[in-house]
Amino acid sequence: MPLGFHRKPTGKPGEWFYCIKHAKVEEGPECPAKDRLGPYATREEAARALELADERNREWKNDPRWSDRTENDGRPE
C-alpha cells in the first residue's frame, strides 16, 4: 500500500518555469519537474519556453557535431 509520499516541486523564488501540463508560467515552481521546462531568468523567457525548445531542437538536429551523416551523400560513413 502506498505511503502517500508526495514529491514537492524544487526551485527558488525568482526562477521561472513553464508548466506543459497546465500551459502556464510559474514562479518557484508549482508543478513537478516532469511537467515543466526551466528554470528561466525571466517570466517573458519562460512564456516562450515551447518556442525556445523548438529552436534549440532544430539547432541540435542541424548541428554537424551531432550527426552521423557525411558531407558527401547524407548517409553515415
Biopython code that builds the backbone (N, CA, C, O; Angstrom):
import numpy as np
from Bio.PDB.StructureBuilder import StructureBuilder

atoms = [
    (1, "MET", "N", (0.843, -1.184, 0.000)),
    (1, "MET", "CA", (0.000, 0.000, 0.000)),
    (1, "MET", "C", (0.884, 1.241, 0.000)),
    (1, "MET", "O", (1.826, 1.317, 0.789)),
    (2, "PRO", "N", (0.603, 2.219, -0.869)),
    (2, "PRO", "CA", (1.425, 3.426, -0.923)),
    (2, "PRO", "C", (1.385, 4.190, 0.388)),
    (2, "PRO", "O", (0.370, 4.225, 1.084)),
    (3, "LEU", "N", (2.503, 4.791, 0.700)),
    (3, "LEU", "CA", (2.597, 5.546, 1.948)),
    (3, "LEU", "C", (2.100, 6.975, 1.802)),
    (3, "LEU", "O", (1.987, 7.692, 2.796)),
    (4, "GLY", "N", (1.802, 7.399, 0.579)),
    (4, "GLY", "CA", (1.254, 8.734, 0.375)),
    (4, "GLY", "C", (2.293, 9.830, 0.298)),
    (4, "GLY", "O", (1.987, 10.997, 0.544)),
    (5, "PHE", "N", (3.526, 9.467, -0.041)),
    (5, "PHE", "CA", (4.540, 10.496, -0.195)),
    (5, "PHE", "C", (4.267, 11.295, -1.458)),
    (5, "PHE", "O", (3.950, 10.743, -2.512)),
    (6, "HIS", "N", (4.394, 12.575, -1.327)),
    (6, "HIS", "CA", (4.222, 13.463, -2.486)),
    (6, "HIS", "C", (5.521, 14.216, -2.685)),
    (6, "HIS", "O", (6.090, 14.758, -1.737)),
    (7, "ARG", "N", (5.982, 14.246, -3.912)),
    (7, "ARG", "CA", (7.200, 14.991, -4.203)),
    (7, "ARG", "C", (6.879, 16.466, -4.310)),
    (7, "ARG", "O", (6.002, 16.883, -5.066)),
    (8, "LYS", "N", (7.602, 17.229, -3.544)),
    (8, "LYS", "CA", (7.407, 18.670, -3.563)),
    (8, "LYS", "C", (8.264, 19.265, -4.683)),
    (8, "LYS", "O", (9.442, 18.928, -4.798)),
    (9, "PRO", "N", (7.693, 20.138, -5.503)),
    (9, "PRO", "CA", (8.491, 20.764, -6.556)),
    (9, "PRO", "C", (9.679, 21.512, -5.960)),
    (9, "PRO", "O", (9.568, 22.142, -4.908)),
    (10, "THR", "N", (10.815, 21.434, -6.646)),
    (10, "THR", "CA", (12.001, 22.144, -6.179)),
    (10, "THR", "C", (12.261, 23.344, -7.065)),
    (10, "THR", "O", (11.997, 23.311, -8.267)),
    (11, "GLY", "N", (12.765, 24.374, -6.480)),
    (11, "GLY", "CA", (13.074, 25.593, -7.195)),
    (11, "GLY", "C", (13.094, 26.743, -6.213)),
    (11, "GLY", "O", (12.766, 26.581, -5.037)),
    (12, "LYS", "N", (13.479, 27.899, -6.705)),
    (12, "LYS", "CA", (13.603, 29.067, -5.842)),
    (12, "LYS", "C", (12.745, 30.206, -6.367)),
    (12, "LYS", "O", (12.524, 30.308, -7.574)),
    (13, "PRO", "N", (12.266, 31.055, -5.486)),
    (13, "PRO", "CA", (11.601, 32.264, -5.954)),
    (13, "PRO", "C", (12.559, 33.050, -6.849)),
    (13, "PRO", "O", (13.757, 33.126, -6.573)),
    (14, "GLY", "N", (12.036, 33.621, -7.896)),
    (14, "GLY", "CA", (12.869, 34.340, -8.852)),
    (14, "GLY", "C", (13.270, 33.483, -10.038)),
    (14, "GLY", "O", (13.764, 34.000, -11.039)),
    (15, "GLU", "N", (13.060, 32.164, -9.934)),
    (15, "GLU", "CA", (13.263, 31.274, -11.062)),
    (15, "GLU", "C", (11.907, 31.076, -11.718)),
    (15, "GLU", "O", (10.898, 30.889, -11.037)),
    (16, "TRP", "N", (11.887, 31.116, -13.034)),
    (16, "TRP", "CA", (10.634, 30.996, -13.768)),
    (16, "TRP", "C", (10.602, 29.687, -14.547)),
    (16, "TRP", "O", (11.618, 29.242, -15.079)),
    (17, "PHE", "N", (9.436, 29.086, -14.606)),
    (17, "PHE", "CA", (9.228, 27.806, -15.270)),
    (17, "PHE", "C", (7.994, 27.884, -16.160)),
    (17, "PHE", "O", (7.144, 28.760, -15.997)),
    (18, "TYR", "N", (7.913, 26.944, -17.110)),
    (18, "TYR", "CA", (6.709, 26.817, -17.926)),
    (18, "TYR", "C", (6.164, 25.424, -17.688)),
    (18, "TYR", "O", (6.855, 24.435, -17.935)),
    (19, "CYS", "N", (4.928, 25.334, -17.208)),
    (19, "CYS", "CA", (4.278, 24.055, -16.966)),
    (19, "CYS", "C", (3.590, 23.611, -18.252)),
    (19, "CYS", "O", (2.664, 24.266, -18.730)),
    (20, "ILE", "N", (4.055, 22.481, -18.814)),
    (20, "ILE", "CA", (3.464, 21.997, -20.060)),
    (20, "ILE", "C", (2.107, 21.331, -19.811)),
    (20, "ILE", "O", (1.286, 21.241, -20.723)),
    (21, "LYS", "N", (1.873, 20.873, -18.601)),
    (21, "LYS", "CA", (0.592, 20.241, -18.270)),
    (21, "LYS", "C", (-0.531, 21.274, -18.201)),
    (21, "LYS", "O", (-1.635, 21.036, -18.692)),
    (22, "HIS", "N", (-0.242, 22.413, -17.592)),
    (22, "HIS", "CA", (-1.254, 23.457, -17.407)),
    (22, "HIS", "C", (-1.102, 24.617, -18.381)),
    (22, "HIS", "O", (-1.916, 25.541, -18.375)),
    (23, "ALA", "N", (-0.056, 24.578, -19.226)),
    (23, "ALA", "CA", (0.218, 25.637, -20.209)),
    (23, "ALA", "C", (0.257, 27.013, -19.552)),
    (23, "ALA", "O", (-0.431, 27.946, -19.968)),
    (24, "LYS", "N", (1.099, 27.109, -18.494)),
    (24, "LYS", "CA", (1.204, 28.399, -17.810)),
    (24, "LYS", "C", (2.603, 28.614, -17.256)),
    (24, "LYS", "O", (3.349, 27.664, -17.020)),
    (25, "VAL", "N", (2.941, 29.871, -17.055)),
    (25, "VAL", "CA", (4.207, 30.274, -16.459)),
    (25, "VAL", "C", (4.051, 30.241, -14.942)),
    (25, "VAL", "O", (3.027, 30.652, -14.397)),
    (26, "GLU", "N", (5.101, 29.736, -14.268)),
    (26, "GLU", "CA", (5.084, 29.651, -12.805)),
    (26, "GLU", "C", (6.369, 30.239, -12.239)),
    (26, "GLU", "O", (7.430, 30.142, -12.857)),
    (27, "GLU", "N", (6.272, 30.835, -11.085)),
    (27, "GLU", "CA", (7.469, 31.236, -10.356)),
    (27, "GLU", "C", (7.633, 30.273, -9.205)),
    (27, "GLU", "O", (6.690, 30.026, -8.455)),
    (28, "GLY", "N", (8.812, 29.736, -9.063)),
    (28, "GLY", "CA", (9.028, 28.941, -7.869)),
    (28, "GLY", "C", (9.600, 27.564, -7.963)),
    (28, "GLY", "O", (10.705, 27.382, -7.451)),
    (29, "PRO", "N", (9.017, 26.614, -8.526)),
    (29, "PRO", "CA", (7.841, 26.364, -9.352)),
    (29, "PRO", "C", (6.681, 25.821, -8.533)),
    (29, "PRO", "O", (6.793, 25.647, -7.319)),
    (30, "GLU", "N", (5.578, 25.558, -9.200)),
    (30, "GLU", "CA", (4.407, 24.989, -8.551)),
    (30, "GLU", "C", (4.228, 23.515, -8.903)),
    (30, "GLU", "O", (3.797, 22.727, -8.061)),
    (31, "CYS", "N", (4.552, 23.137, -10.134)),
    (31, "CYS", "CA", (4.301, 21.777, -10.625)),
    (31, "CYS", "C", (5.566, 20.923, -10.585)),
    (31, "CYS", "O", (6.674, 21.457, -10.530)),
    (32, "PRO", "N", (5.404, 19.591, -10.612)),
    (32, "PRO", "CA", (6.557, 18.688, -10.595)),
    (32, "PRO", "C", (7.444, 18.864, -11.829)),
    (32, "PRO", "O", (6.985, 19.318, -12.877)),
    (33, "ALA", "N", (8.712, 18.499, -11.688)),
    (33, "ALA", "CA", (9.695, 18.664, -12.761)),
    (33, "ALA", "C", (9.282, 17.952, -14.041)),
    (33, "ALA", "O", (9.585, 18.442, -15.129)),
    (34, "LYS", "N", (8.610, 16.830, -13.950)),
    (34, "LYS", "CA", (8.209, 16.080, -15.146)),
    (34, "LYS", "C", (7.240, 16.863, -16.026)),
    (34, "LYS", "O", (7.065, 16.536, -17.199)),
    (35, "ASP", "N", (6.613, 17.892, -15.469)),
    (35, "ASP", "CA", (5.619, 18.678, -16.195)),
    (35, "ASP", "C", (6.085, 20.078, -16.572)),
    (35, "ASP", "O", (5.288, 20.882, -17.055)),
    (36, "ARG", "N", (7.371, 20.385, -16.357)),
    (36, "ARG", "CA", (7.777, 21.768, -16.589)),
    (36, "ARG", "C", (9.107, 21.889, -17.307)),
    (36, "ARG", "O", (9.922, 20.966, -17.311)),
    (37, "LEU", "N", (9.308, 23.054, -17.916)),
    (37, "LEU", "CA", (10.557, 23.435, -18.553)),
    (37, "LEU", "C", (11.142, 24.595, -17.762)),
    (37, "LEU", "O", (10.409, 25.444, -17.254)),
    (38, "GLY", "N", (12.449, 24.626, -17.662)),
    (38, "GLY", "CA", (13.100, 25.725, -16.967)),
    (38, "GLY", "C", (14.158, 25.210, -16.012)),
    (38, "GLY", "O", (14.426, 24.009, -15.977)),
    (39, "PRO", "N", (14.750, 26.077, -15.252)),
    (39, "PRO", "CA", (14.329, 27.446, -14.975)),
    (39, "PRO", "C", (14.793, 28.440, -16.034)),
    (39, "PRO", "O", (15.772, 28.217, -16.747)),
    (40, "TYR", "N", (14.065, 29.527, -16.109)),
    (40, "TYR", "CA", (14.384, 30.658, -16.970)),
    (40, "TYR", "C", (14.610, 31.872, -16.093)),
    (40, "TYR", "O", (14.117, 31.935, -14.967)),
    (41, "ALA", "N", (15.359, 32.837, -16.610)),
    (41, "ALA", "CA", (15.714, 34.032, -15.835)),
    (41, "ALA", "C", (14.557, 35.004, -15.674)),
    (41, "ALA", "O", (14.487, 35.729, -14.682)),
    (42, "THR", "N", (13.644, 35.023, -16.647)),
    (42, "THR", "CA", (12.534, 35.984, -16.597)),
    (42, "THR", "C", (11.212, 35.309, -16.922)),
    (42, "THR", "O", (11.169, 34.223, -17.501)),
    (43, "ARG", "N", (10.147, 35.973, -16.538)),
    (43, "ARG", "CA", (8.799, 35.495, -16.857)),
    (43, "ARG", "C", (8.604, 35.435, -18.372)),
    (43, "ARG", "O", (8.004, 34.495, -18.894)),
    (44, "GLU", "N", (9.115, 36.446, -19.065)),
    (44, "GLU", "CA", (8.962, 36.518, -20.525)),
    (44, "GLU", "C", (9.655, 35.339, -21.218)),
    (44, "GLU", "O", (9.120, 34.755, -22.160)),
    (45, "GLU", "N", (10.847, 35.005, -20.737)),
    (45, "GLU", "CA", (11.586, 33.878, -21.311)),
    (45, "GLU", "C", (10.830, 32.572, -21.066)),
    (45, "GLU", "O", (10.746, 31.728, -21.959)),
    (46, "ALA", "N", (10.286, 32.402, -19.875)),
    (46, "ALA", "CA", (9.502, 31.198, -19.567)),
    (46, "ALA", "C", (8.252, 31.117, -20.429)),
    (46, "ALA", "O", (7.836, 30.024, -20.811)),
    (47, "ALA", "N", (7.649, 32.259, -20.738)),
    (47, "ALA", "CA", (6.455, 32.274, -21.586)),
    (47, "ALA", "C", (6.779, 31.802, -23.003)),
    (47, "ALA", "O", (5.893, 31.330, -23.716)),
    (48, "ARG", "N", (8.038, 31.926, -23.414)),
    (48, "ARG", "CA", (8.476, 31.480, -24.737)),
    (48, "ARG", "C", (9.111, 30.094, -24.688)),
    (48, "ARG", "O", (9.783, 29.699, -25.641)),
    (49, "ALA", "N", (8.918, 29.355, -23.616)),
    (49, "ALA", "CA", (9.598, 28.074, -23.403)),
    (49, "ALA", "C", (9.419, 27.096, -24.557)),
    (49, "ALA", "O", (10.393, 26.476, -24.983)),
    (50, "LEU", "N", (8.224, 26.943, -25.065)),
    (50, "LEU", "CA", (7.999, 25.987, -26.152)),
    (50, "LEU", "C", (8.696, 26.445, -27.428)),
    (50, "LEU", "O", (9.262, 25.632, -28.159)),
    (51, "GLU", "N", (8.654, 27.734, -27.690)),
    (51, "GLU", "CA", (9.335, 28.291, -28.864)),
    (51, "GLU", "C", (10.852, 28.117, -28.736)),
    (51, "GLU", "O", (11.518, 27.741, -29.701)),
    (52, "LEU", "N", (11.397, 28.389, -27.544)),
    (52, "LEU", "CA", (12.826, 28.223, -27.309)),
    (52, "LEU", "C", (13.243, 26.762, -27.450)),
    (52, "LEU", "O", (14.288, 26.470, -28.032)),
    (53, "ALA", "N", (12.439, 25.851, -26.926)),
    (53, "ALA", "CA", (12.741, 24.422, -27.034)),
    (53, "ALA", "C", (12.740, 23.991, -28.499)),
    (53, "ALA", "O", (13.595, 23.210, -28.916)),
    (54, "ASP", "N", (11.794, 24.492, -29.272)),
    (54, "ASP", "CA", (11.733, 24.160, -30.694)),
    (54, "ASP", "C", (12.971, 24.676, -31.424)),
    (54, "ASP", "O", (13.553, 23.965, -32.242)),
    (55, "GLU", "N", (13.373, 25.913, -31.128)),
    (55, "GLU", "CA", (14.570, 26.488, -31.748)),
    (55, "GLU", "C", (15.806, 25.662, -31.406)),
    (55, "GLU", "O", (16.616, 25.355, -32.280)),
    (56, "ARG", "N", (15.945, 25.305, -30.138)),
    (56, "ARG", "CA", (17.107, 24.528, -29.700)),
    (56, "ARG", "C", (17.106, 23.138, -30.324)),
    (56, "ARG", "O", (18.162, 22.630, -30.700)),
    (57, "ASN", "N", (15.950, 22.527, -30.436)),
    (57, "ASN", "CA", (15.863, 21.210, -31.065)),
    (57, "ASN", "C", (16.279, 21.268, -32.527)),
    (57, "ASN", "O", (16.983, 20.378, -33.006)),
    (58, "ARG", "N", (15.847, 22.315, -33.248)),
    (58, "ARG", "CA", (16.237, 22.459, -34.653)),
    (58, "ARG", "C", (17.740, 22.696, -34.781)),
    (58, "ARG", "O", (18.387, 22.138, -35.667)),
    (59, "GLU", "N", (18.292, 23.525, -33.894)),
    (59, "GLU", "CA", (19.734, 23.773, -33.909)),
    (59, "GLU", "C", (20.500, 22.471, -33.665)),
    (59, "GLU", "O", (21.478, 22.184, -34.355)),
    (60, "TRP", "N", (20.064, 21.703, -32.702)),
    (60, "TRP", "CA", (20.713, 20.436, -32.383)),
    (60, "TRP", "C", (20.605, 19.467, -33.558)),
    (60, "TRP", "O", (21.579, 18.804, -33.915)),
    (61, "LYS", "N", (19.439, 19.392, -34.145)),
    (61, "LYS", "CA", (19.219, 18.468, -35.254)),
    (61, "LYS", "C", (20.115, 18.810, -36.441)),
    (61, "LYS", "O", (20.566, 17.912, -37.152)),
    (62, "ASN", "N", (20.375, 20.078, -36.659)),
    (62, "ASN", "CA", (21.174, 20.520, -37.797)),
    (62, "ASN", "C", (22.651, 20.728, -37.465)),
    (62, "ASN", "O", (23.417, 21.155, -38.330)),
    (63, "ASP", "N", (23.059, 20.441, -36.251)),
    (63, "ASP", "CA", (24.449, 20.610, -35.845)),
    (63, "ASP", "C", (25.263, 19.416, -36.324)),
    (63, "ASP", "O", (24.994, 18.290, -35.905)),
    (64, "PRO", "N", (26.252, 19.630, -37.191)),
    (64, "PRO", "CA", (27.025, 18.509, -37.728)),
    (64, "PRO", "C", (27.789, 17.734, -36.651)),
    (64, "PRO", "O", (28.143, 16.575, -36.865)),
    (65, "ARG", "N", (28.043, 18.349, -35.514)),
    (65, "ARG", "CA", (28.742, 17.638, -34.436)),
    (65, "ARG", "C", (27.889, 16.516, -33.847)),
    (65, "ARG", "O", (28.414, 15.610, -33.200)),
    (66, "TRP", "N", (26.563, 16.574, -34.072)),
    (66, "TRP", "CA", (25.652, 15.579, -33.516)),
    (66, "TRP", "C", (25.034, 14.712, -34.594)),
    (66, "TRP", "O", (24.015, 14.062, -34.358)),
    (67, "SER", "N", (25.632, 14.693, -35.766)),
    (67, "SER", "CA", (25.059, 13.957, -36.884)),
    (67, "SER", "C", (25.967, 12.807, -37.304)),
    (67, "SER", "O", (27.191, 12.916, -37.230)),
    (68, "ASP", "N", (25.367, 11.712, -37.744)),
    (68, "ASP", "CA", (26.097, 10.577, -38.286)),
    (68, "ASP", "C", (26.228, 10.687, -39.799)),
    (68, "ASP", "O", (26.823, 9.810, -40.426)),
    (69, "ARG", "N", (25.700, 11.717, -40.385)),
    (69, "ARG", "CA", (25.737, 11.886, -41.846)),
    (69, "ARG", "C", (27.078, 12.443, -42.289)),
    (69, "ARG", "O", (27.712, 13.225, -41.580)),
    (70, "THR", "N", (27.492, 12.030, -43.463)),
    (70, "THR", "CA", (28.709, 12.592, -44.053)),
    (70, "THR", "C", (28.312, 13.767, -44.931)),
    (70, "THR", "O", (27.141, 13.938, -45.269)),
    (71, "GLU", "N", (29.288, 14.562, -45.292)),
    (71, "GLU", "CA", (29.007, 15.708, -46.158)),
    (71, "GLU", "C", (28.717, 15.265, -47.585)),
    (71, "GLU", "O", (28.079, 15.998, -48.341)),
    (72, "ASN", "N", (29.176, 14.075, -47.964)),
    (72, "ASN", "CA", (29.045, 13.603, -49.347)),
    (72, "ASN", "C", (27.610, 13.275, -49.731)),
    (72, "ASN", "O", (27.037, 13.898, -50.625)),
    (73, "ASP", "N", (27.044, 12.302, -49.055)),
    (73, "ASP", "CA", (25.759, 11.779, -49.520)),
    (73, "ASP", "C", (24.659, 11.797, -48.474)),
    (73, "ASP", "O", (23.567, 11.290, -48.730)),
    (74, "GLY", "N", (24.916, 12.369, -47.294)),
    (74, "GLY", "CA", (23.893, 12.411, -46.272)),
    (74, "GLY", "C", (23.698, 11.105, -45.533)),
    (74, "GLY", "O", (22.772, 10.971, -44.733)),
    (75, "ARG", "N", (24.583, 10.120, -45.800)),
    (75, "ARG", "CA", (24.482, 8.824, -45.120)),
    (75, "ARG", "C", (25.670, 8.646, -44.179)),
    (75, "ARG", "O", (26.722, 9.251, -44.385)),
    (76, "PRO", "N", (25.507, 7.824, -43.155)),
    (76, "PRO", "CA", (26.640, 7.544, -42.265)),
    (76, "PRO", "C", (27.786, 6.895, -43.030)),
    (76, "PRO", "O", (27.568, 6.178, -44.006)),
    (77, "GLU", "N", (28.996, 7.152, -42.581)),
    (77, "GLU", "CA", (30.159, 6.543, -43.229)),
    (77, "GLU", "C", (30.261, 5.071, -42.922)),
    (77, "GLU", "O", (31.185, 4.406, -43.390)),
]
sb = StructureBuilder()
sb.init_structure("model")
sb.init_model(0)
sb.init_chain("A")
sb.init_seg("    ")
for serial, (resi, resn, name, xyz) in enumerate(atoms, 1):
    if name == "N":
        sb.init_residue(resn, " ", resi, " ")
    sb.init_atom(name, np.array(xyz, "f"), 0.0, 1.0, " ", f" {name:<3s}", serial, name[0])
structure = sb.get_structure()
